[in-house]
Amino acid sequence: MSVESAHESVTEPVSADSFAQQGLAVLHHLTGSARAEIGAAAALLADCVREDGVVQAFGTGHSQALVLELAGRAGGFVPTNRLQMADLVLYGGDHPSGLDDPLLEREPGIAVRLYELADPRPQDLFVVVSNSGVNNVIVEMALHAKERGHRLIALTSLAHTGSVPAVHPSGKKLADLADVVLDNAAPRGDALLELPSGGAVCALSTLTGVMLVQMMVAEATSLLLASGERPPVYVSANVPGGFEGNLELEKRYAGRIRRTAS
């Protein structure tokens, strides 16, 4: 069964059961079909950790949910950064009102500024998340990272990106630039359940994206353990000793991840 057939439109009514059944069908297919790409992405992630690199994760809109899934959470790797548009204010000195501009993500040079504010090292790995893969700031970030020699993992919807034109002046899309592409199997427009009067409801990309991110982390951890290395993993700060243990792990990356002091 193809990924596309896993979420073809059906005649049954829109309901919680409909979303659960169709969503689980996509997840079931995805966990088998994406093994090779997961393995390739995990190898890049493990290499980044081994080489004292930091994972620089970037996304806009709802893709930030998957950036949060990767960067700075319990059960995830310590050397991870969340890059976001708000960095222009938090670290770049811009006025907060600038973030209200609905066209900000289309302005040239924004991704370059975000990159420079993060000040990544050559061994850092970039993970860029975008369902459509055509947003200007997304493509610019991917281009800039690759031009500076970083490895790049893209998390995107191949069904969506393949059905819309490129909008960046380069003519490129996120998937064109990545060393590894993780396809979230979301349909064009993301929403899974078609409505009788047209349109659709219930987005899928976060559900499948979380699965891809955590499979990648699990496989990278397996690679590190197999080579006798201890993965630098966060413990929940809400268990005894977790906060203190995390602070100790973060010392290795002080000034390089934004949860630590300079």
Buried (B, 14 or more C-beta within 10 A) or exposed (E): EEBEEBBEEEEEEBEEEBBEEBBEBBBEBBBEBBEEBBBBBBBBBBBBBBEEBBBBBBBBBBBBBBBBBBBBBEEBBBBBBBBBBBBBBEBEEBEEEEEEEEEBBBBEEBBBBBBEBBEBEEBBBBBBBBBBBBBBBBBBBBBBBBEEEBBBBBBBBBBBBEEEEBEBEEEBBBBBBBBBBBBBBBBBBBBBBBEEEEEBEBBBBBBBBBBBBBBBBEBBBBBBEEEEEEBBBBBEEEEEEBEEBBEEBBEEBEEBBBBBEE
